[in-house]
Amino acid sequence: MNHNISVNIRKCSKSLILQGFIFALFFPISFIARAQQPNILVIISDDLNTNIGPYMDTDNHTPNLDRLASEGVRFSRTYSQFPLCGPSRASLMSGLYPETNGVLGNSDQLGSYRKETPALADHPSMAGFFRERGYYTARISKIFHMGVPGGIERGAVGGDDPDSWDYAYNVLGPETLSQGQLELLSPKNKHYGSNFAQMIIPDSLEGTQTDYLAASQAIAVLENRAGKIPQGGTNKQRVKKEVPFFLAVGFVRPHVPLIAPESSFIPYPVDEVNLPAVHIGDNVPLQALKRQNEKIFGMDKVQQQKTISAYMASVNFMDKQVGRLLDALDRLDLRNETIVIFMSDHGYNLGEHDCWSKSSLWEGSIRVPVIFSVPGKGYEKAHGSSSDGITELLDIYPTLVDLAGFSSEKPAILQGKSMLPQIKGNSTSHNARHAYTIYNDGASIRDEKWRYTRWGEVALGNNEELYDHVNDPEEFENLVDEDKYAKVLASMRKKLDETRNNAQSNLKNTE
């Protein structure tokens, strides 16, 4: 951003002022004002649950995310709309429920939801919205679906939406081909995109890793946008010279394979890892337990401990890359004019209910970390605070639109609600909301107190779950059979049916 624009204008000759007047006649006011809009840096981690510093009592696990939370607002109850990379990312980028945008699985189809559902061909993604308003938009690594490993190892584009970006960079990272000893931890699952495996590499090789490469390229973009154009220079230094940027950076860790440098493993000794307590009631539907260890992974105790240790190490390494980005913003004097948001695409189970990985509807696999850091007067009073209201990932699109001052241009089709009140310090906003998540034939509703999950279209009693999150945050006791909760159950059933009907009606209720 050019802080000397106003000074330079005062020095303009009459001829230049006349040229500016003529320019204004032919270009909308919004174009002229673009340079005054905030920059936006969106950081998306992959398969990250809330076991990070801002959400748990731990020291030096994620110091850079801790730092970001101290400079912003931590959202403690934000939920993914689908616990799988492709549908979740298409949902948050479109601002629409998966059943509305049509993306219900991982796909490498270019155009994402706009190709899957032709009626949405003209609906811009979150990044596309800002590109249409003159922002310079750039994607680094995985934002829409991209295979990890596999796609990343080939430098593939995945299921991206090319119209969203002025610049896109696909990291070609080594992943399973990294120079180290890959150790399979899940004997029953040999597929390296969904199994558990770890690799400890020397610290000297950290620069070879996908997320390090992504951070380096993102920093190059920041250097480009902040750099001073040489006086009299005639070469083409950058696209859209004096406009703000929307930079989306995708970090793949802690997605499997769990690869990190040795120094990131040191804080998590395997023999000190405690496995979570497992309590499973007799009335828990079998569909909720499909991700149990023996059914898919076959890990013994030590392998489970190694998996958790390697997961934490991968998070630690990813956090260091976040720190590199934040340091670059500070060094380039961009921090005070850049909105930074950090999030994950969905949660992740690490042995809770004896379930592992994503692709389930437990709290741990669909609750996600979200941190909004907005500089400037009116926002600083909320820095370091936590918002406990129910929010969803699809709320991020309308929130960024509001923060950038484009509220009057917000697409009417968006199904999320702005988080702007909480970012400004109104912690009570959204208290009456609920979050909606689906996975295959299952659907789940989460409100302030309750989680209700149903497997299948019709409520049959034996295909339902009801948990009291005030008294049972670990979801140990399914209350669906207890008569004293009959009214609660009826109310939650109604909420789920209404929300699902709205999402499944596709564009009818959103146009």
KACOR-V217849 format. One record per pair of residues at least 24 apart in sequence whose C-alpha atoms are under 10 Angstrom apart, sorted by the first residue. I is the first residue (numbers start at 1). J is the second residue. If there is no record, write none. Layout:
I|J / I|J
This chain:
1|35 / 1|36 / 1|37 / 1|38 / 1|39 / 1|225 / 1|226 / 1|227 / 1|228 / 1|241 / 1|242 / 1|243 / 1|244 / 1|245 / 1|333 / 1|334 / 1|337 / 2|35 / 2|36 / 2|225 / 2|226 / 2|227 / 2|228 / 2|241 / 2|242 / 2|243 / 2|244 / 3|35 / 3|36 / 5|35 / 5|242 / 30|133 / 30|134 / 30|406 / 31|133 / 31|134 / 31|135 / 31|243 / 32|134 / 32|243 / 33|134 / 33|243 / 34|133 / 34|134 / 34|135 / 34|242 / 34|243 / 34|244 / 34|245 / 34|404 / 35|134 / 35|135 / 35|241 / 35|242 / 35|243 / 35|244 / 35|245 / 36|242 / 36|243 / 36|244 / 36|337 / 36|404 / 37|135 / 37|243 / 37|244 / 37|245 / 37|337 / 37|338 / 37|403 / 37|404 / 37|405 / 37|406 / 38|135 / 38|243 / 38|244 / 38|245 / 38|246 / 38|334 / 38|336 / 38|337 / 38|338 / 38|339 / 38|374 / 38|375 / 38|403 / 38|404 / 38|405 / 39|135 / 39|136 / 39|243 / 39|244 / 39|245 / 39|246 / 39|247 / 39|334 / 39|335 / 39|336 / 39|337 / 39|338 / 39|339 / 39|340 / 39|404 / 40|127 / 40|130 / 40|135 / 40|137 / 40|244 / 40|245 / 40|246 / 40|247 / 40|248 / 40|337 / 40|338 / 40|339 / 40|340 / 40|341 / 40|374 / 40|400 / 40|403 / 40|404 / 41|138 / 41|218 / 41|222 / 41|245 / 41|246 / 41|247 / 41|248 / 41|249 / 41|325 / 41|326 / 41|329 / 41|338 / 41|339 / 41|340 / 41|341 / 41|342 / 41|373 / 42|127 / 42|139 / 42|143 / 42|246 / 42|247 / 42|248 / 42|249 / 42|250 / 42|339 / 42|340 / 42|341 / 42|342 / 42|343 / 42|372 / 43|140 / 43|143 / 43|247 / 43|248 / 43|249 / 43|250 / 43|251 / 43|322 / 43|325 / 43|340 / 43|341 / 43|342 / 43|343 / 43|344 / 43|370 / 43|371 / 44|89 / 44|141 / 44|142 / 44|143 / 44|248 / 44|249 / 44|250 / 44|251 / 44|252 / 44|253 / 44|341 / 44|342 / 44|343 / 44|344 / 44|345 / 44|370 / 45|142 / 45|143 / 45|211 / 45|249 / 45|250 / 45|251 / 45|252 / 45|253 / 45|254 / 45|255 / 45|315 / 45|318 / 45|319 / 45|322 / 45|342 / 45|343 / 45|344 / 45|345 / 45|346 / 45|369 / 46|84 / 46|85 / 46|142 / 46|143 / 46|148 / 46|250 / 46|251 / 46|252 / 46|253 / 46|254 / 46|255 / 46|256 / 46|315 / 46|318 / 46|343 / 46|344 / 46|345 / 46|346 / 46|347 / 46|348 / 47|83 / 47|84 / 47|85 / 47|251 / 47|252 / 47|253 / 47|254 / 47|255 / 47|256 / 47|311 / 47|315 / 47|344 / 47|345 / 47|346 / 47|347 / 47|348 / 47|349 / 47|357 / 47|358 / 47|365 / 47|366 / 47|368 / 48|252 / 48|253 / 48|254 / 48|255 / 48|311 / 48|312 / 48|314 / 48|315 / 48|343 / 48|344 / 48|345 / 48|346 / 48|347 / 48|348 / 48|349 / 48|358 / 48|365 / 48|366 / 48|367 / 48|368 / 48|369 / 49|254 / 49|315 / 49|343 / 49|344 / 49|345 / 49|346 / 49|347 / 49|348 / 49|349 / 49|350 / 49|358 / 49|363 / 49|364 / 49|365 / 49|366 / 49|367 / 49|368 / 49|369 / 50|76 / 50|77 / 50|344 / 50|346 / 50|347 / 50|348 / 50|364 / 50|365 / 50|366 / 50|367 / 50|368 / 50|369 / 50|370 / 51|312 / 51|315 / 51|347 / 51|348 / 51|364 / 51|368 / 51|369 / 52|312 / 52|315 / 52|316 / 52|319 / 52|369 / 54|369 / 54|370 / 54|371 / 54|384 / 54|386 / 55|369 / 55|386 / 60|267 / 60|316 / 61|264 / 61|267 / 61|268 / 61|312 / 61|313 / 61|315 / 61|316 / 61|317 / 61|319 / 62|312 / 62|315 / 62|316 / 62|317 / 62|318 / 62|319 / 62|320 / 62|322 / 62|323 / 63|316 / 63|319 / 63|320 / 63|322 / 63|323 / 64|316 / 64|318 / 64|319 / 64|320 / 64|321 / 64|322 / 64|323 / 64|324 / 64|325 / 64|326 / 64|327 / 65|316 / 65|318 / 65|319 / 65|320 / 65|322 / 65|323 / 65|326 / 65|342 / 65|371 / 66|319 / 66|371 / 66|384 / 67|323 / 67|326 / 67|384 / 68|322 / 68|323 / 68|326 / 68|340 / 68|341 / 68|342 / 68|371 / 68|372 / 68|373 / 68|383 / 68|384 / 69|341 / 69|342 / 69|370 / 69|371 / 69|372 / 69|373 / 69|383 / 69|384 / 69|385 / 69|386 / 70|371 / 70|373 / 70|382 / 70|383 / 70|384 / 70|385 / 70|386 / 71|340 / 71|371 / 71|372 / 71|373 / 71|374 / 71|375 / 71|379 / 71|380 / 71|381 / 71|382 / 71|383 / 71|384 / 71|385 / 72|339 / 72|340 / 72|341 / 72|371 / 72|372 / 72|373 / 72|374 / 72|375 / 72|379 / 72|380 / 72|381 / 72|382 / 72|383 / 72|384 / 72|385 / 72|386 / 72|423 / 72|424 / 73|341 / 73|370 / 73|371 / 73|372 / 73|373 / 73|374 / 73|379 / 73|380 / 73|381 / 73|382 / 73|383 / 73|384 / 73|385 / 73|386 / 73|387 / 73|422 / 73|423 / 73|424 / 73|425 / 74|341 / 74|342 / 74|369 / 74|370 / 74|371 / 74|372 / 74|373 / 74|382 / 74|383 / 74|384 / 74|385 / 74|386 / 74|387 / 74|388 / 74|422 / 74|423 / 75|343 / 75|368 / 75|369 / 75|370 / 75|371 / 75|372 / 75|385 / 75|386 / 75|387 / 75|388 / 75|389 / 75|390 / 75|391 / 75|392 / 75|419 / 75|422 / 75|423 / 75|427 / 76|367 / 76|368 / 76|369 / 76|370 / 76|371 / 76|386 / 76|387 / 76|388 / 76|389 / 76|390 / 76|391 / 77|363 / 77|366 / 77|367 / 77|368 / 77|369 / 77|370 / 77|386 / 77|387 / 77|388 / 77|389 / 77|390 / 77|391 / 77|392 / 77|435 / 77|446 / 77|447 / 77|448 / 78|343 / 78|346 / 78|366 / 78|367 / 78|368 / 78|369 / 78|370 / 78|387 / 78|388 / 78|389 / 78|390 / 78|391 / 78|392 / 78|393 / 78|394 / 78|395 / 78|435 / 79|344 / 79|345 / 79|346 / 79|347 / 79|363 / 79|364 / 79|365 / 79|366 / 79|367 / 79|368 / 79|369 / 79|370 / 79|390 / 79|391 / 79|392 / 79|393 / 79|394 / 79|395 / 79|434 / 79|435 / 79|436 / 79|437 / 79|446 / 80|344 / 80|345 / 80|346 / 80|347 / 80|365 / 80|366 / 80|367 / 80|368 / 80|369 / 80|391 / 80|392 / 80|393 / 80|394 / 80|435 / 80|436 / 80|437 / 80|438 / 81|345 / 81|346 / 81|366 / 81|367 / 81|392 / 81|393 / 81|394 / 81|435 / 81|436 / 81|437 / 81|438 / 81|439 / 81|443 / 81|444 / 82|345 / 82|346 / 82|347 / 82|358 / 82|359 / 82|360 / 82|361 / 82|365 / 82|366 / 82|393 / 82|436 / 82|437 / 82|438 / 82|439 / 82|440 / 82|443 / 83|345 / 83|346 / 83|347 / 83|348 / 83|357 / 83|358 / 83|359 / 83|360 / 83|361 / 83|362 / 83|365 / 83|366 / 83|367 / 83|437 / 83|438 / 83|439 / 84|145 / 84|345 / 84|346 / 84|347 / 84|348 / 84|358 / 84|359 / 84|360 / 84|365 / 84|366 / 84|438 / 84|439 / 85|142 / 85|143 / 85|144 / 85|145 / 85|146 / 85|147 / 85|344 / 85|345 / 85|346 / 85|358 / 85|359 / 86|112 / 86|143 / 86|144 / 86|145 / 86|146 / 86|147 / 86|158 / 86|159 / 86|345 / 87|112 / 87|113 / 87|144 / 87|145 / 87|345 / 87|438 / 87|439 / 88|144 / 88|145 / 88|344 / 88|345 / 88|346 / 88|366 / 88|393 / 88|394 / 88|437 / 89|142 / 89|143 / 89|144 / 89|145 / 89|344 / 89|345 / 89|346 / 89|393 / 89|394 / 90|114 / 90|125 / 90|143 / 90|144 / 90|145 / 90|159 / 90|160 / 90|161 / 90|345 / 90|394 / 91|125 / 91|144 / 91|345 / 91|393 / 91|394 / 91|395 / 91|397 / 91|415 / 92|125 / 92|126 / 92|144 / 92|345 / 92|392 / 92|393 / 92|394 / 92|395 / 92|396 / 92|397 / 92|416 / 93|124 / 93|125 / 93|126 / 93|127 / 93|128 / 93|143 / 93|144 / 93|161 / 93|164 / 93|393 / 93|394 / 93|395 / 93|396 / 93|397 / 94|120 / 94|123 / 94|124 / 94|125 / 94|126 / 94|127 / 94|128 / 94|129 / 94|394 / 94|396 / 94|397 / 94|413 / 94|414 / 94|415 / 94|416 / 95|123 / 95|124 / 95|125 / 95|126 / 95|392 / 95|393 / 95|394 / 95|395 / 95|396 / 95|397 / 95|398 / 95|411 / 95|413 / 95|414 / 95|415 / 95|416 / 95|417 / 96|125 / 96|393 / 96|394 / 96|395 / 96|397 / 96|413 / 96|414 / 96|415 / 96|416 / 96|503 / 96|506 / 96|507 / 96|510 / 97|393 / 97|394 / 97|414 / 97|415 / 97|416 / 97|436 / 97|437 / 97|438 / 97|499 / 97|500 / 97|502 / 97|503 / 97|504 / 97|506 / 98|437 / 98|438 / 98|439 / 98|503 / 98|504 / 98|506 / 99|438 / 99|500 / 99|501 / 99|502 / 99|503 / 99|504 / 99|505 / 99|506 / 99|507 / 100|415 / 100|500 / 100|502 / 100|503 / 100|504 / 100|505 / 100|506 / 100|507 / 100|508 / 100|509 / 100|510 / 101|503 / 101|504 / 101|506 / 101|507 / 102|504 / 102|506 / 104|438 / 104|439 / 104|440 / 105|145 / 105|439 / 105|440 / 106|144 / 106|145 / 106|146 / 106|147 / 106|158 / 106|159 / 107|144 / 107|145 / 107|146 / 107|147 / 107|158 / 107|159 / 107|160 / 108|144 / 108|145 / 108|146 / 108|147 / 108|151 / 108|156 / 108|157 / 108|158 / 108|159 / 108|160 / 109|145 / 109|157 / 109|158 / 109|159 / 109|160 / 109|161 / 110|144 / 110|145 / 110|157 / 110|158 / 110|159 / 110|160 / 110|161 / 110|162 / 110|163 / 111|144 / 111|158 / 111|159 / 111|160 / 111|161 / 111|162 / 111|163 / 111|164 / 112|144 / 112|145 / 112|158 / 112|159 / 112|160 / 112|161 / 112|162 / 113|144 / 113|159 / 113|160 / 113|161 / 114|161 / 115|161 / 117|506 / 117|507 / 119|506 / 119|507 / 120|413 / 120|507 / 123|411 / 123|413 / 123|414 / 124|161 / 124|163 / 124|164 / 124|411 / 125|161 / 125|163 / 125|164 / 125|165 / 125|397 / 126|164 / 126|246 / 126|394 / 126|396 / 126|397 / 126|398 / 126|400 / 126|401 / 127|161 / 127|163 / 127|164 / 127|165 / 127|166 / 127|246 / 127|247 / 127|248 / 127|397 / 128|161 / 128|162 / 128|163 / 128|164 / 128|165 / 128|166 / 128|246 / 129|164 / 129|397 / 129|401 / 129|406 / 129|409 / 129|410 / 129|411 / 130|164 / 130|165 / 130|244 / 130|245 / 130|246 / 130|400 / 130|401 / 130|404 / 130|406 / 131|163 / 131|164 / 131|165 / 131|166 / 131|245 / 131|246 / 132|163 / 132|164 / 133|243 / 133|406 / 133|409 / 134|240 / 134|242 / 134|243 / 134|244 / 134|245 / 135|165 / 135|166 / 135|240 / 135|242 / 135|243 / 135|244 / 135|245 / 135|246 / 135|247 / 136|165 / 136|166 / 136|167 / 136|225 / 136|238 / 136|239 / 136|240 / 136|241 / 136|242 / 136|243 / 136|244 / 136|245 / 136|246 / 136|247 / 137|164 / 137|165 / 137|166 / 137|167 / 137|168 / 137|239 / 137|240 / 137|244 / 137|245 / 137|246 / 137|247 / 137|248 / 138|164 / 138|165 / 138|166 / 138|167 / 138|168 / 138|169 / 138|218 / 138|221 / 138|245 / 138|246 / 138|247 / 138|248 / 138|249 / 139|164 / 139|165 / 139|166 / 139|167 / 139|168 / 139|169 / 139|170 / 139|214 / 139|217 / 139|218 / 139|221 / 139|246 / 139|247 / 139|248 / 139|249 / 139|250 / 140|167 / 140|168 / 140|169 / 140|170 / 140|171 / 140|211 / 140|213 / 140|214 / 140|215 / 140|216 / 140|217 / 140|218 / 140|221 / 140|247 / 140|248 / 140|249 / 140|250 / 140|251 / 141|168 / 141|169 / 141|170 / 141|171 / 141|172 / 141|173 / 141|210 / 141|211 / 141|213 / 141|214 / 141|215 / 141|217 / 141|218 / 141|248 / 141|249 / 141|250 / 141|251 / 141|252 / 142|169 / 142|170 / 142|171 / 142|214 / 142|248 / 142|249 / 142|250 / 142|251 / 142|252 / 143|248 / 143|249 / 143|250 / 143|251 / 143|252 / 143|345 / 144|250 / 144|345 / 146|170 / 146|252 / 147|193 / 147|252 / 148|173 / 148|175 / 148|176 / 148|192 / 148|193 / 148|194 / 148|252 / 148|253 / 148|255 / 148|256 / 148|257 / 149|173 / 149|174 / 149|175 / 149|176 / 149|177 / 149|191 / 149|192 / 149|193 / 149|194 / 149|252 / 149|255 / 149|256 / 149|257 / 150|174 / 150|175 / 150|176 / 150|192 / 150|193 / 152|210 / 152|252 / 153|177 / 153|178 / 153|210 / 165|246 / 165|247 / 165|248 / 166|239 / 166|240 / 166|246 / 167|221 / 167|239 / 167|247 / 168|247 / 168|248 / 169|214 / 169|217 / 169|218 / 169|249 / 170|210 / 170|214 / 170|217 / 171|209 / 171|210 / 171|211 / 171|212 / 171|213 / 171|214 / 171|217 / 171|250 / 172|208 / 172|209 / 172|210 / 172|213 / 172|214 / 173|208 / 173|209 / 173|210 / 173|211 / 173|212 / 173|213 / 173|214 / 174|208 / 174|209 / 174|210 / 175|199 / 175|208 / 175|209 / 175|210 / 175|252 / 175|256 / 175|257 / 175|258 / 175|259 / 176|256 / 176|257 / 176|258 / 176|259 / 178|205 / 178|208 / 178|209 / 178|210 / 178|259 / 179|205 / 179|208 / 180|205 / 180|259 / 182|257 / 182|258 / 182|259 / 183|257 / 183|258 / 183|303 / 183|306 / 184|257 / 184|299 / 184|303 / 184|307 / 185|297 / 185|298 / 185|299 / 185|300 / 185|302 / 185|303 / 185|304 / 185|305 / 185|306 / 185|307 / 186|293 / 186|294 / 186|296 / 186|297 / 186|298 / 186|299 / 186|300 / 186|303 / 186|304 / 186|307 / 187|294 / 187|296 / 187|297 / 187|298 / 187|299 / 187|300 / 187|303 / 188|293 / 188|294 / 188|295 / 188|296 / 188|297 / 188|298 / 188|299 / 189|295 / 189|296 / 189|297 / 189|298 / 189|299 / 190|297 / 192|256 / 192|257 / 193|255 / 193|256 / 193|257 / 194|255 / 194|256 / 194|257 / 194|296 / 194|297 / 194|357 / 194|358 / 195|256 / 195|257 / 195|258 / 195|296 / 195|297 / 195|356 / 195|357 / 196|255 / 196|256 / 196|257 / 196|258 / 196|297 / 196|299 / 196|303 / 196|304 / 196|306 / 196|307 / 196|308 / 196|310 / 196|311 / 196|356 / 196|357 / 197|256 / 197|257 / 197|258 / 197|259 / 197|303 / 197|306 / 197|307 / 197|310 / 197|311 / 198|256 / 198|257 / 198|258 / 198|259 / 198|260 / 198|306 / 198|307 / 198|309 / 198|310 / 198|311 / 198|313 / 198|314 / 199|257 / 199|258 / 199|259 / 199|260 / 199|261 / 199|262 / 199|310 / 200|258 / 200|259 / 200|260 / 200|261 / 200|262 / 200|263 / 200|264 / 200|265 / 200|310 / 200|313 / 200|314 / 201|259 / 201|260 / 201|261 / 201|262 / 201|263 / 201|264 / 201|265 / 202|260 / 202|261 / 202|262 / 202|263 / 203|260 / 203|261 / 203|262 / 203|263 / 203|264 / 204|261 / 204|262 / 205|260 / 205|261 / 205|262 / 206|259 / 206|260 / 206|261 / 206|262 / 206|317 / 207|261 / 209|259 / 209|260 / 209|261 / 209|317 / 210|250 / 210|251 / 210|252 / 210|253 / 210|259 / 210|318 / 211|249 / 211|250 / 211|251 / 211|252 / 211|253 / 211|317 / 211|318 / 211|319 / 211|320 / 211|321 / 211|322 / 212|251 / 212|317 / 212|318 / 212|320 / 212|321 / 212|322 / 212|324 / 213|251 / 213|321 / 214|249 / 214|250 / 214|251 / 214|252 / 214|321 / 215|249 / 215|250 / 215|251 / 215|318 / 215|320 / 215|321 / 215|322 / 215|323 / 215|324 / 215|325 / 215|328 / 216|321 / 216|324 / 216|325 / 217|249 / 218|247 / 218|248 / 218|249 / 218|250 / 218|324 / 218|325 / 218|328 / 219|324 / 219|325 / 219|326 / 219|327 / 219|328 / 219|329 / 219|332 / 220|328 / 221|245 / 221|247 / 222|247 / 222|325 / 222|328 / 222|329 / 222|332 / 222|334 / 223|328 / 223|329 / 223|331 / 223|332 / 225|332 / 225|334 / 226|329 / 226|332 / 226|333 / 226|334 / 227|332 / 244|337 / 244|338 / 245|338 / 246|338 / 246|339 / 247|340 / 248|341 / 249|322 / 249|325 / 249|342 / 250|343 / 250|344 / 251|318 / 251|319 / 251|321 / 251|322 / 251|344 / 252|314 / 252|315 / 252|318 / 253|311 / 253|312 / 253|313 / 253|314 / 253|315 / 253|316 / 253|317 / 253|318 / 253|319 / 254|310 / 254|311 / 254|312 / 254|313 / 254|314 / 254|315 / 254|316 / 254|317 / 254|318 / 254|348 / 255|311 / 255|314 / 255|315 / 255|348 / 255|357 / 256|307 / 256|310 / 256|311 / 256|314 / 256|357 / 257|307 / 257|310 / 257|311 / 257|314 / 258|307 / 258|308 / 258|309 / 258|310 / 258|311 / 258|312 / 258|313 / 258|314 / 258|315 / 259|310 / 259|311 / 259|313 / 259|314 / 259|315 / 259|317 / 260|310 / 260|311 / 260|312 / 260|313 / 260|314 / 260|315 / 260|316 / 260|317 / 260|318 / 261|313 / 261|314 / 261|316 / 261|317 / 262|313 / 262|317 / 263|313 / 263|316 / 263|317 / 264|309 / 264|310 / 264|312 / 264|313 / 264|314 / 264|315 / 264|316 / 264|317 / 264|318 / 264|320 / 265|309 / 265|310 / 265|311 / 265|312 / 265|313 / 265|314 / 265|316 / 265|317 / 266|309 / 266|313 / 267|309 / 267|312 / 267|313 / 267|316 / 268|305 / 268|306 / 268|308 / 268|309 / 268|310 / 268|311 / 268|312 / 268|313 / 269|305 / 269|306 / 269|309 / 269|310 / 270|302 / 270|303 / 270|304 / 270|305 / 270|306 / 270|307 / 270|308 / 270|309 / 270|310 / 271|302 / 271|305 / 271|306 / 271|309 / 272|305 / 272|309 / 273|302 / 273|304 / 273|305 / 273|306 / 273|307 / 273|308 / 273|309 / 274|304 / 274|305 / 274|308 / 274|309 / 275|301 / 275|302 / 275|304 / 275|305 / 275|308 / 275|350 / 275|351 / 275|352 / 275|354 / 276|350 / 276|351 / 276|352 / 276|353 / 276|354 / 277|351 / 277|352 / 277|353 / 277|354 / 277|474 / 277|476 / 278|351 / 278|352 / 278|353 / 278|354 / 278|355 / 278|474 / 278|476 / 279|352 / 279|353 / 279|354 / 279|474 / 279|475 / 279|476 / 279|477 / 280|352 / 280|353 / 280|354 / 280|475 / 280|476 / 280|477 / 280|478 / 281|353 / 281|475 / 281|476 / 281|477 / 281|478 / 281|479 / 282|477 / 282|478 / 283|461 / 283|462 / 283|463 / 283|464 / 283|465 / 283|477 / 283|478 / 283|479 / 283|480 / 283|481 / 284|462 / 284|463 / 284|464 / 284|465 / 284|466 / 284|476 / 284|477 / 284|478 / 284|479 / 284|480 / 285|453 / 285|454 / 285|455 / 285|461 / 285|462 / 285|463 / 285|464 / 285|465 / 285|478 / 286|455 / 286|462 / 286|463 / 287|360 / 287|361 / 287|441 / 287|442 / 287|454 / 287|455 / 287|456 / 287|463 / 287|464 / 288|353 / 288|355 / 288|359 / 288|360 / 288|361 / 288|362 / 288|442 / 288|453 / 288|454 / 288|455 / 288|463 / 288|464 / 288|465 / 289|353 / 289|354 / 289|355 / 289|356 / 289|360 / 289|361 / 289|362 / 290|354 / 290|355 / 290|356 / 290|359 / 290|360 / 291|349 / 291|351 / 291|353 / 291|354 / 291|355 / 291|356 / 291|357 / 291|358 / 291|359 / 291|360 / 292|351 / 292|352 / 292|353 / 292|354 / 292|355 / 292|356 / 292|357 / 293|350 / 293|351 / 293|353 / 293|354 / 293|355 / 293|356 / 293|357 / 294|354 / 294|355 / 295|355 / 296|355 / 296|356 / 297|355 / 297|356 / 304|350 / 304|351 / 304|356 / 305|350 / 305|351 / 307|350 / 307|351 / 308|350 / 308|351 / 311|350 / 335|373 / 335|374 / 335|375 / 336|374 / 336|375 / 336|376 / 337|374 / 337|375 / 337|376 / 338|373 / 338|374 / 338|375 / 338|376 / 339|372 / 339|373 / 339|374 / 339|375 / 339|376 / 339|400 / 339|403 / 339|404 / 340|371 / 340|372 / 340|373 / 340|374 / 340|375 / 341|370 / 341|371 / 341|372 / 341|373 / 341|374 / 341|396 / 341|400 / 342|369 / 342|370 / 342|371 / 342|372 / 342|373 / 343|368 / 343|369 / 343|370 / 343|371 / 343|372 / 343|393 / 343|396 / 344|368 / 344|369 / 344|370 / 344|371 / 344|393 / 345|369 / 345|370 / 345|393 / 346|393 / 352|474 / 352|475 / 352|476 / 353|474 / 353|475 / 353|476 / 359|438 / 359|439 / 359|440 / 360|437 / 360|438 / 360|439 / 360|440 / 360|442 / 360|443 / 361|437 / 361|438 / 361|439 / 361|442 / 361|443 / 361|444 / 361|445 / 361|451 / 361|452 / 361|453 / 361|454 / 361|455 / 362|444 / 362|451 / 362|453 / 362|474 / 362|475 / 363|444 / 363|446 / 363|451 / 363|469 / 363|473 / 363|474 / 363|475 / 364|474 / 364|475 / 366|436 / 366|437 / 366|438 / 366|444 / 367|391 / 367|392 / 367|393 / 367|435 / 368|392 / 368|393 / 369|393 / 370|396 / 371|423 / 372|396 / 372|399 / 372|400 / 372|419 / 372|420 / 372|422 / 372|423 / 373|423 / 374|403 / 374|423 / 374|424 / 377|424 / 378|423 / 378|424 / 378|425 / 379|420 / 379|422 / 379|423 / 379|424 / 379|425 / 380|423 / 380|424 / 380|425 / 381|423 / 381|424 / 381|425 / 382|422 / 382|423 / 382|424 / 382|425 / 382|426 / 382|427 / 383|423 / 383|424 / 383|425 / 385|422 / 385|423 / 385|425 / 385|427 / 386|422 / 386|423 / 386|425 / 386|427 / 387|419 / 387|421 / 387|422 / 387|423 / 387|425 / 387|426 / 387|427 / 387|428 / 387|429 / 387|430 / 388|422 / 388|427 / 388|428 / 388|429 / 388|430 / 388|431 / 388|448 / 389|419 / 389|422 / 389|427 / 389|428 / 389|429 / 389|430 / 389|431 / 389|432 / 389|433 / 389|434 / 389|447 / 389|448 / 390|429 / 390|430 / 390|431 / 390|432 / 390|433 / 390|434 / 390|435 / 390|446 / 390|447 / 390|448 / 391|416 / 391|417 / 391|418 / 391|419 / 391|429 / 391|430 / 391|431 / 391|433 / 391|434 / 391|435 / 391|436 / 391|446 / 391|447 / 392|416 / 392|417 / 392|418 / 392|419 / 392|433 / 392|434 / 392|435 / 392|436 / 392|437 / 393|417 / 393|435 / 394|418 / 395|419 / 395|420 / 396|420 / 399|423 / 411|510 / 411|511 / 412|510 / 412|511 / 413|507 / 413|508 / 413|509 / 413|510 / 413|511 / 414|510 / 414|511 / 415|502 / 415|503 / 415|509 / 415|510 / 434|492 / 434|495 / 434|496 / 434|499 / 435|496 / 435|499 / 436|495 / 436|496 / 436|499 / 436|500 / 436|503 / 437|496 / 437|499 / 437|500 / 438|500 / 443|496 / 443|497 / 443|500 / 444|492 / 444|493 / 444|495 / 444|496 / 444|500 / 445|492 / 445|493 / 445|495 / 445|496 / 445|497 / 445|499 / 445|500 / 446|492 / 446|495 / 446|496 / 447|492 / 447|495 / 449|473 / 450|488 / 450|489 / 450|492 / 451|475 / 451|478 / 451|489 / 451|492 / 452|478 / 452|479 / 452|480 / 452|488 / 452|489 / 452|491 / 452|492 / 452|493 / 452|495 / 452|496 / 453|480 / 453|492 / 453|493 / 453|496 / 454|493 / 454|496 / 457|497 / 457|500 / 458|493 / 458|497 / 459|493 / 464|489 / 464|493 / 465|489 / 466|492
